[in-house]
Amino acid sequence: MDVCLTGSSPCATTVGILLLTRARQLGFRLAASVVGDPEDVVPIGGPAVVYAPVLAGCGVGREFGSGAIVVLPGGPTDPVMVSLHPHGETGWFFVDRTGSGFHPASQAYVRLSRDPRPAARELGRLLRSALEALGLSTDPAVLDVLFGADIAPLTRIAVGLRAGRAMTGSRGASVTRFAGAGSQHDPLPLHPTDPLSVAVPRDVRWVIDSLSPAVRDVADRCLTLGLELAAEDGGRDLALLWHLAEVGSHLVQLPAGAMLPPLGAAEDSVATALEAALRADGDEDANRQLGQMFRFLGGRYVATATGPTADCGAAPPPPSADRVGRWQWFGAEVRRARKVADALWPNIVDPPQ
């Protein structure tokens, strides 16, 4: 039987791959074609990492990925695009892999270790010691995840811990044992209205007071050092203190002995694959990889349809769309392809008479 697909390239090509794969598994002949030019596709470049079962099943991003994880390499100095949402339809953020940090708070963390002032170096040392005690990597990429991921704050903490521990192989101390006995205050907002006043003691002191005695003195010392440095440099690195206080304000809401939220498949898989994504160098295009797999399975690209066709997909993003916009469109189209293939399959194996 022949099937001809029209529509956007990633959806139509993915449908062809899924149908050809099923036909092979069942041992019967199927000829699939896509109307269009394989060279006329929207480039979907890396570096990127996402949990995308359909895309991974089509062989995209498999050199560095595993399971349902897609790891697409890119330029060695380009930040890695990361999504903790299935299929990458939303929730993209960036993780730096040059050691400088992408998020403003991560960049402030790096500046502390390079600052000639003794107070800045002491603050940096205290923060690095805290990360190491929790079994985290001191790589700023982990802080990019902790501060930049588009998920709930407590889940951000859990993902950051999972990613950091996967990178170091260390278990570390349980972060919830430092949470005290629960706070009666509301968590701090993610985006303060006045970034230069975020470290005023009355704003974050309650967060420190809600910590367990084991870490309260260290946290208080960090705040003191941060205020001293802010008075000297005009609050250059207050973003780091604020975002640490922000995630801490959610952590101290937990009662004693509580657990962080369990991670879903996408969150856990991406966290453990982050290290591979940080070292994945190359020049790859996810859209072209789809086309290569389609042709490998025997699919063809044709200029015009010669028989019944099935339309799928939405219009591609405008040429001005950035990497995030293209990936969100791409992820949605690949996911749509699974539903289109499921709808077409019964008519292929048992065509209406």
C-alpha positions as a Markdown table, in Angstrom:
| # | Residue | x | y | z |
|---|---|---|---|---|
| 1 | Met | 0.0 | 0.0 | 0.0 |
| 2 | Asp | 1.1 | 3.6 | -0.7 |
| 3 | Val | 0.7 | 6.6 | 1.6 |
| 4 | Cys | 1.5 | 10.2 | 0.6 |
| 5 | Leu | 1.9 | 12.9 | 3.2 |
| 6 | Thr | 1.7 | 16.6 | 2.8 |
| 7 | Gly | 2.1 | 19.4 | 5.3 |
| 8 | Ser | 5.0 | 20.7 | 7.4 |
| 9 | Ser | 8.2 | 18.8 | 7.1 |
| 10 | Pro | 8.7 | 17.5 | 10.7 |
| 11 | Cys | 5.2 | 16.3 | 11.1 |
| 12 | Ala | 4.9 | 14.6 | 7.7 |
| 13 | Thr | 8.4 | 13.1 | 7.9 |
| 14 | Thr | 7.8 | 11.8 | 11.4 |
| 15 | Val | 4.5 | 10.2 | 10.4 |
| 16 | Gly | 6.3 | 8.5 | 7.5 |
| 17 | Ile | 8.9 | 7.2 | 9.9 |
| 18 | Leu | 6.3 | 5.8 | 12.3 |
| 19 | Leu | 4.3 | 4.1 | 9.6 |
| 20 | Leu | 7.3 | 2.6 | 7.9 |
| 21 | Thr | 8.6 | 1.3 | 11.2 |
| 22 | Arg | 5.3 | -0.3 | 12.2 |
| 23 | Ala | 5.0 | -1.9 | 8.7 |
| 24 | Arg | 8.5 | -3.4 | 9.0 |
| 25 | Gln | 7.7 | -4.8 | 12.4 |
| 26 | Leu | 4.6 | -6.5 | 11.0 |
| 27 | Gly | 6.4 | -7.7 | 7.9 |
| 28 | Phe | 4.3 | -6.1 | 5.1 |
| 29 | Arg | 5.1 | -3.7 | 2.4 |
| 30 | Leu | 4.4 | 0.0 | 2.7 |
| 31 | Ala | 5.6 | 2.8 | 0.4 |
| 32 | Ala | 5.6 | 6.2 | 2.0 |
| 33 | Ser | 6.3 | 9.5 | 0.4 |
| 34 | Val | 6.3 | 13.2 | 1.5 |
| 35 | Val | 5.4 | 16.0 | -0.8 |
| 36 | Gly | 8.2 | 18.5 | -0.6 |
| 37 | Asp | 11.9 | 19.2 | -1.0 |
| 38 | Pro | 14.1 | 17.6 | 1.7 |
| 39 | Glu | 16.5 | 20.5 | 1.5 |
| 40 | Asp | 13.8 | 23.1 | 2.1 |
| 41 | Val | 13.4 | 22.6 | 5.9 |
| 42 | Val | 13.5 | 24.8 | 8.9 |
| 43 | Pro | 16.8 | 24.3 | 10.6 |
| 44 | Ile | 16.5 | 23.0 | 14.1 |
| 45 | Gly | 20.0 | 23.3 | 15.6 |
| 46 | Gly | 21.7 | 22.6 | 18.9 |
| 47 | Pro | 23.0 | 22.4 | 21.4 |
| 48 | Ala | 19.8 | 21.2 | 23.1 |
| 49 | Val | 18.5 | 18.5 | 25.4 |
| 50 | Val | 14.9 | 17.5 | 25.9 |
| 51 | Tyr | 12.8 | 14.5 | 26.9 |
| 52 | Ala | 11.0 | 13.6 | 23.6 |
| 53 | Pro | 10.0 | 10.0 | 23.2 |
| 54 | Val | 8.7 | 10.3 | 19.7 |
| 55 | Leu | 11.7 | 12.2 | 18.4 |
| 56 | Ala | 14.1 | 9.9 | 20.2 |
| 57 | Gly | 12.3 | 6.9 | 18.7 |
| 58 | Cys | 12.9 | 8.4 | 15.2 |
| 59 | Gly | 16.7 | 8.3 | 15.9 |
| 60 | Val | 17.2 | 12.0 | 16.5 |
| 61 | Gly | 19.9 | 13.0 | 19.0 |
| 62 | Arg | 20.9 | 9.4 | 19.8 |
| 63 | Glu | 24.7 | 9.9 | 19.6 |
| 64 | Phe | 24.8 | 11.5 | 23.1 |
| 65 | Gly | 21.3 | 10.7 | 24.3 |
| 66 | Ser | 19.7 | 7.5 | 25.7 |
| 67 | Gly | 16.2 | 6.3 | 26.3 |
| 68 | Ala | 13.7 | 9.0 | 25.5 |
| 69 | Ile | 16.3 | 11.8 | 25.8 |
| 70 | Val | 17.3 | 13.8 | 22.7 |
| 71 | Val | 20.8 | 15.5 | 23.0 |
| 72 | Leu | 21.6 | 17.5 | 19.9 |
| 73 | Pro | 25.1 | 18.9 | 19.8 |
| 74 | Gly | 26.1 | 22.4 | 18.8 |
| 75 | Gly | 28.8 | 24.9 | 18.8 |
| 76 | Pro | 31.2 | 24.5 | 21.8 |
| 77 | Thr | 30.6 | 28.1 | 23.1 |
| 78 | Asp | 26.8 | 28.2 | 22.5 |
| 79 | Pro | 24.6 | 27.8 | 25.6 |
| 80 | Val | 22.6 | 24.6 | 25.8 |
| 81 | Met | 18.9 | 24.9 | 25.3 |
| 82 | Val | 17.1 | 22.8 | 28.0 |
| 83 | Ser | 13.4 | 22.0 | 28.5 |
| 84 | Leu | 12.1 | 20.0 | 31.4 |
| 85 | His | 8.7 | 19.7 | 29.8 |
| 86 | Pro | 7.9 | 16.6 | 27.6 |
| 87 | His | 8.5 | 17.0 | 23.9 |
| 88 | Gly | 9.9 | 20.5 | 24.3 |
| 89 | Glu | 6.7 | 22.3 | 23.4 |
| 90 | Thr | 7.4 | 24.9 | 26.1 |
| 91 | Gly | 9.6 | 25.7 | 29.1 |
| 92 | Trp | 13.0 | 26.3 | 27.3 |
| 93 | Phe | 15.8 | 28.0 | 29.2 |
| 94 | Phe | 19.6 | 28.2 | 28.7 |
| 95 | Val | 22.6 | 26.6 | 30.4 |
| 96 | Asp | 26.1 | 27.9 | 29.9 |
| 97 | Arg | 28.9 | 25.5 | 29.2 |
| 98 | Thr | 31.9 | 27.8 | 29.1 |
| 99 | Gly | 32.1 | 28.1 | 32.9 |
| 100 | Ser | 30.8 | 31.7 | 33.0 |
| 101 | Gly | 27.1 | 31.0 | 33.7 |
| 102 | Phe | 24.1 | 32.1 | 31.7 |
| 103 | His | 21.7 | 33.2 | 34.4 |
| 104 | Pro | 22.6 | 36.6 | 36.1 |
| 105 | Ala | 22.8 | 34.9 | 39.5 |
| 106 | Ser | 25.2 | 32.2 | 38.1 |
| 107 | Gln | 27.3 | 34.9 | 36.5 |
| 108 | Ala | 27.5 | 36.6 | 39.9 |
| 109 | Tyr | 28.6 | 33.3 | 41.5 |
| 110 | Val | 31.5 | 33.1 | 39.0 |
| 111 | Arg | 32.5 | 36.7 | 39.6 |
| 112 | Leu | 32.9 | 36.0 | 43.3 |
| 113 | Ser | 35.7 | 33.5 | 42.6 |
| 114 | Arg | 37.5 | 36.0 | 40.4 |
| 115 | Asp | 37.1 | 39.0 | 42.6 |
| 116 | Pro | 40.3 | 40.3 | 44.3 |
| 117 | Arg | 38.4 | 41.4 | 47.4 |
| 118 | Pro | 38.9 | 39.0 | 50.4 |
| 119 | Ala | 35.2 | 39.3 | 51.4 |
| 120 | Ala | 34.1 | 38.2 | 47.9 |
| 121 | Arg | 36.5 | 35.3 | 47.9 |
| 122 | Glu | 35.2 | 34.2 | 51.3 |
| 123 | Leu | 31.6 | 34.3 | 50.1 |
| 124 | Gly | 32.5 | 32.3 | 47.0 |
| 125 | Arg | 34.3 | 29.7 | 49.1 |
| 126 | Leu | 31.3 | 29.4 | 51.5 |
| 127 | Leu | 28.9 | 28.9 | 48.6 |
| 128 | Arg | 31.2 | 26.3 | 46.9 |
| 129 | Ser | 31.5 | 24.4 | 50.2 |
| 130 | Ala | 27.7 | 24.4 | 50.5 |
| 131 | Leu | 27.3 | 23.0 | 47.0 |
| 132 | Glu | 29.9 | 20.3 | 47.7 |
| 133 | Ala | 28.3 | 19.4 | 51.0 |
| 134 | Leu | 25.1 | 18.7 | 49.1 |
| 135 | Gly | 26.9 | 16.5 | 46.6 |
| 136 | Leu | 26.5 | 19.1 | 43.9 |
| 137 | Ser | 28.8 | 20.1 | 41.1 |
| 138 | Thr | 30.3 | 23.5 | 41.5 |
| 139 | Asp | 29.9 | 24.1 | 37.8 |
| 140 | Pro | 27.8 | 27.2 | 37.2 |
| 141 | Ala | 25.6 | 25.2 | 34.8 |
| 142 | Val | 24.0 | 23.6 | 37.8 |
| 143 | Leu | 23.0 | 27.0 | 39.1 |
| 144 | Asp | 21.6 | 27.9 | 35.7 |
| 145 | Val | 19.2 | 25.0 | 36.2 |
| 146 | Leu | 18.5 | 25.9 | 39.8 |
| 147 | Phe | 17.7 | 29.5 | 39.0 |
| 148 | Gly | 16.4 | 29.3 | 35.4 |
| 149 | Ala | 14.3 | 26.2 | 35.0 |
| 150 | Asp | 10.6 | 26.9 | 34.1 |
| 151 | Ile | 9.1 | 24.7 | 36.8 |
| 152 | Ala | 8.0 | 25.1 | 40.4 |
| 153 | Pro | 10.7 | 26.3 | 42.9 |
| 154 | Leu | 10.8 | 23.1 | 45.0 |
| 155 | Thr | 11.0 | 21.0 | 41.8 |
| 156 | Arg | 13.8 | 23.3 | 40.6 |
| 157 | Ile | 15.7 | 22.4 | 43.8 |
| 158 | Ala | 15.1 | 18.7 | 43.2 |
| 159 | Val | 16.2 | 18.9 | 39.5 |
| 160 | Gly | 19.3 | 20.9 | 40.5 |
| 161 | Leu | 20.3 | 18.4 | 43.1 |
| 162 | Arg | 19.7 | 15.5 | 40.6 |
| 163 | Ala | 21.8 | 17.1 | 37.9 |
| 164 | Gly | 24.6 | 18.1 | 40.2 |
| 165 | Arg | 24.9 | 14.7 | 41.8 |
| 166 | Ala | 24.8 | 13.0 | 38.5 |
| 167 | Met | 27.7 | 15.1 | 37.4 |
| 168 | Thr | 29.8 | 14.5 | 40.5 |
| 169 | Gly | 28.7 | 10.9 | 41.4 |
| 170 | Ser | 28.3 | 12.1 | 45.0 |
| 171 | Arg | 25.3 | 11.6 | 47.2 |
| 172 | Gly | 25.7 | 14.5 | 49.5 |
| 173 | Ala | 23.6 | 15.6 | 52.5 |
| 174 | Ser | 19.8 | 15.8 | 52.3 |
| 175 | Val | 18.8 | 19.4 | 51.6 |
| 176 | Thr | 15.5 | 19.1 | 53.5 |
| 177 | Arg | 17.4 | 18.5 | 56.8 |
| 178 | Phe | 18.4 | 22.1 | 56.7 |
| 179 | Ala | 14.9 | 23.4 | 56.4 |
| 180 | Gly | 14.0 | 23.8 | 60.0 |
| 181 | Ala | 10.4 | 23.2 | 61.1 |
| 182 | Gly | 8.5 | 25.1 | 58.5 |
| 183 | Ser | 7.9 | 28.8 | 58.1 |
| 184 | Gln | 4.8 | 30.9 | 58.4 |
| 185 | His | 6.0 | 33.5 | 55.9 |
| 186 | Asp | 5.0 | 33.6 | 52.2 |
| 187 | Pro | 7.8 | 32.6 | 49.8 |
| 188 | Leu | 9.7 | 35.5 | 48.2 |
| 189 | Pro | 8.7 | 36.5 | 44.7 |
| 190 | Leu | 10.8 | 35.4 | 41.8 |
| 191 | His | 11.3 | 38.8 | 40.4 |
| 192 | Pro | 11.8 | 41.6 | 43.0 |
| 193 | Thr | 10.5 | 45.0 | 42.1 |
| 194 | Asp | 13.8 | 46.6 | 43.3 |
| 195 | Pro | 16.7 | 44.3 | 42.6 |
| 196 | Leu | 19.1 | 46.7 | 44.5 |
| 197 | Ser | 17.3 | 46.3 | 47.8 |
| 198 | Val | 16.7 | 42.6 | 47.7 |
| 199 | Ala | 19.3 | 41.7 | 50.3 |
| 200 | Val | 18.0 | 44.2 | 53.0 |
| 201 | Pro | 18.0 | 42.1 | 56.2 |
| 202 | Arg | 14.3 | 42.7 | 56.9 |
| 203 | Asp | 13.5 | 41.1 | 53.5 |
| 204 | Val | 15.4 | 37.8 | 53.8 |
| 205 | Arg | 16.2 | 37.5 | 57.5 |
| 206 | Trp | 13.2 | 35.4 | 58.1 |
| 207 | Val | 14.5 | 32.9 | 55.5 |
| 208 | Ile | 17.8 | 32.5 | 57.5 |
| 209 | Asp | 16.0 | 32.3 | 60.8 |
| 210 | Ser | 13.9 | 29.5 | 59.4 |
| 211 | Leu | 16.9 | 27.3 | 58.6 |
| 212 | Ser | 18.2 | 24.7 | 60.9 |
| 213 | Pro | 20.9 | 25.6 | 63.4 |
| 214 | Ala | 23.4 | 23.5 | 61.5 |
| 215 | Val | 23.6 | 26.0 | 58.6 |
| 216 | Arg | 22.0 | 29.2 | 60.1 |
| 217 | Asp | 25.3 | 30.8 | 61.0 |
| 218 | Val | 26.9 | 30.1 | 57.6 |
| 219 | Ala | 23.9 | 31.6 | 55.9 |
| 220 | Asp | 24.0 | 34.6 | 58.1 |
| 221 | Arg | 27.7 | 35.1 | 57.3 |
| 222 | Cys | 26.9 | 34.9 | 53.6 |
| 223 | Leu | 24.3 | 37.6 | 53.9 |
| 224 | Thr | 26.6 | 39.8 | 55.9 |
| 225 | Leu | 29.4 | 39.4 | 53.3 |
| 226 | Gly | 26.9 | 40.0 | 50.5 |
| 227 | Leu | 25.7 | 43.3 | 52.1 |
| 228 | Glu | 29.3 | 44.5 | 52.6 |
| 229 | Leu | 30.1 | 43.8 | 49.0 |
| 230 | Ala | 26.9 | 45.4 | 47.7 |
| 231 | Ala | 27.8 | 48.6 | 49.6 |
| 232 | Glu | 31.1 | 48.7 | 47.8 |
| 233 | Asp | 30.1 | 47.8 | 44.2 |
| 234 | Gly | 26.5 | 49.2 | 44.1 |
| 235 | Gly | 24.8 | 45.8 | 44.4 |
| 236 | Arg | 26.5 | 44.2 | 41.4 |
| 237 | Asp | 26.0 | 40.7 | 42.6 |
| 238 | Leu | 22.8 | 41.0 | 44.6 |
| 239 | Ala | 21.0 | 38.9 | 42.0 |
| 240 | Leu | 22.8 | 35.8 | 43.4 |
| 241 | Leu | 21.7 | 36.5 | 47.0 |
| 242 | Trp | 18.2 | 37.2 | 46.0 |
| 243 | His | 17.8 | 34.0 | 44.0 |
| 244 | Leu | 19.4 | 31.9 | 46.7 |
| 245 | Ala | 17.0 | 33.5 | 49.2 |
| 246 | Glu | 14.1 | 32.9 | 46.8 |
| 247 | Val | 14.7 | 29.2 | 46.5 |
| 248 | Gly | 15.5 | 29.0 | 50.2 |
| 249 | Ser | 12.1 | 30.7 | 51.0 |
| 250 | His | 10.3 | 27.8 | 49.4 |
| 251 | Leu | 12.6 | 25.2 | 51.0 |
| 252 | Val | 11.9 | 26.5 | 54.5 |
| 253 | Gln | 8.1 | 26.1 | 53.9 |
| 254 | Leu | 8.6 | 22.3 | 54.3 |
| 255 | Pro | 8.0 | 20.7 | 57.7 |
| 256 | Ala | 10.8 | 18.9 | 59.4 |
| 257 | Gly | 11.6 | 15.5 | 57.7 |
| 258 | Ala | 9.7 | 16.4 | 54.5 |
| 259 | Met | 10.8 | 15.3 | 51.1 |
| 260 | Leu | 11.2 | 17.3 | 47.9 |
| 261 | Pro | 8.7 | 16.6 | 45.1 |
| 262 | Pro | 9.4 | 13.4 | 43.2 |
| 263 | Leu | 10.7 | 14.1 | 39.7 |
| 264 | Gly | 8.8 | 13.1 | 36.6 |
| 265 | Ala | 10.3 | 11.2 | 33.7 |
| 266 | Ala | 11.2 | 14.3 | 31.8 |
| 267 | Glu | 12.7 | 16.1 | 34.7 |
| 268 | Asp | 14.8 | 13.2 | 35.9 |
| 269 | Ser | 16.0 | 12.2 | 32.4 |
| 270 | Val | 17.0 | 15.7 | 31.4 |
| 271 | Ala | 18.8 | 16.2 | 34.8 |
| 272 | Thr | 20.9 | 13.1 | 34.4 |
| 273 | Ala | 21.6 | 13.9 | 30.7 |
| 274 | Leu | 22.8 | 17.4 | 31.4 |
| 275 | Glu | 26.5 | 16.4 | 31.6 |
| 276 | Ala | 26.3 | 14.7 | 28.2 |
| 277 | Ala | 24.6 | 17.8 | 26.7 |
| 278 | Leu | 27.4 | 20.1 | 28.1 |
| 279 | Arg | 30.1 | 18.2 | 26.3 |
| 280 | Ala | 28.1 | 17.4 | 23.0 |
| 281 | Asp | 30.0 | 19.3 | 20.3 |
| 282 | Gly | 29.1 | 19.2 | 16.6 |
| 283 | Asp | 27.0 | 20.7 | 13.9 |
| 284 | Glu | 23.7 | 18.8 | 13.8 |
| 285 | Asp | 20.2 | 19.7 | 12.6 |
| 286 | Ala | 17.3 | 17.7 | 14.1 |
| 287 | Asn | 15.0 | 18.3 | 11.2 |
| 288 | Arg | 17.6 | 17.0 | 8.7 |
| 289 | Gln | 18.2 | 13.9 | 10.9 |
| 290 | Leu | 14.4 | 13.2 | 10.6 |
| 291 | Gly | 14.7 | 13.3 | 6.9 |
| 292 | Gln | 17.8 | 11.0 | 6.9 |
| 293 | Met | 15.9 | 8.4 | 9.0 |
| 294 | Phe | 12.9 | 8.6 | 6.7 |
| 295 | Arg | 15.0 | 7.9 | 3.6 |
| 296 | Phe | 16.9 | 5.2 | 5.4 |
| 297 | Leu | 13.6 | 3.4 | 6.0 |
| 298 | Gly | 12.7 | 3.6 | 2.3 |
| 299 | Gly | 10.6 | 6.8 | 2.3 |
| 300 | Arg | 10.8 | 9.2 | -0.6 |
| 301 | Tyr | 10.3 | 12.9 | -1.2 |
| 302 | Val | 8.2 | 13.8 | -4.2 |
| 303 | Ala | 7.3 | 17.0 | -6.0 |
| 304 | Thr | 3.6 | 16.2 | -6.4 |
| 305 | Ala | 1.2 | 13.8 | -5.0 |
| 306 | Thr | 0.1 | 11.0 | -7.3 |
| 307 | Gly | -2.7 | 9.4 | -5.2 |
| 308 | Pro | -4.6 | 9.9 | -2.0 |
| 309 | Thr | -2.8 | 12.1 | 0.5 |
| 310 | Ala | -3.0 | 12.8 | 4.2 |
| 311 | Asp | -2.4 | 16.3 | 5.4 |
| 312 | Cys | -0.7 | 17.0 | 8.7 |
| 313 | Gly | 1.2 | 19.8 | 10.5 |
| 314 | Ala | 0.9 | 23.5 | 10.9 |
| 315 | Ala | 2.7 | 26.3 | 9.1 |
| 316 | Pro | 6.4 | 26.7 | 10.0 |
| 317 | Pro | 7.5 | 29.6 | 12.2 |
| 318 | Pro | 8.6 | 32.8 | 10.4 |
| 319 | Pro | 12.2 | 33.1 | 9.4 |
| 320 | Ser | 12.7 | 35.7 | 12.2 |
| 321 | Ala | 11.9 | 33.1 | 14.9 |
| 322 | Asp | 14.6 | 32.4 | 17.4 |
| 323 | Arg | 16.0 | 29.0 | 18.4 |
| 324 | Val | 13.4 | 28.7 | 21.2 |
| 325 | Gly | 10.5 | 29.5 | 18.8 |
| 326 | Arg | 11.7 | 27.0 | 16.2 |
| 327 | Trp | 12.2 | 24.2 | 18.8 |
| 328 | Gln | 8.8 | 24.8 | 20.3 |
| 329 | Trp | 7.2 | 24.5 | 16.8 |
| 330 | Phe | 9.3 | 21.5 | 16.0 |
| 331 | Gly | 8.5 | 19.7 | 19.3 |
| 332 | Ala | 4.7 | 20.3 | 18.8 |
| 333 | Glu | 4.8 | 19.0 | 15.2 |
| 334 | Val | 6.7 | 15.8 | 16.1 |
| 335 | Arg | 4.3 | 15.1 | 18.9 |
| 336 | Arg | 1.3 | 15.8 | 16.6 |
| 337 | Ala | 2.8 | 13.3 | 14.2 |
| 338 | Arg | 2.1 | 10.4 | 16.7 |
| 339 | Lys | -1.6 | 11.2 | 16.7 |
| 340 | Val | -1.7 | 11.5 | 12.9 |
| 341 | Ala | 0.1 | 8.1 | 12.5 |
| 342 | Asp | -2.3 | 6.5 | 15.0 |
| 343 | Ala | -5.3 | 7.8 | 13.0 |
| 344 | Leu | -3.9 | 6.6 | 9.7 |
| 345 | Trp | -2.7 | 3.2 | 10.7 |
| 346 | Pro | -6.2 | 1.4 | 10.9 |
| 347 | Asn | -6.9 | 2.5 | 7.3 |
| 348 | Ile | -3.5 | 1.1 | 6.2 |
| 349 | Val | -3.8 | -2.3 | 7.7 |
| 350 | Asp | -7.5 | -2.6 | 7.0 |
| 351 | Pro | -8.4 | -0.2 | 4.2 |
| 352 | Pro | -12.1 | 0.5 | 3.7 |
| 353 | Gln | -13.7 | -1.5 | 0.8 |
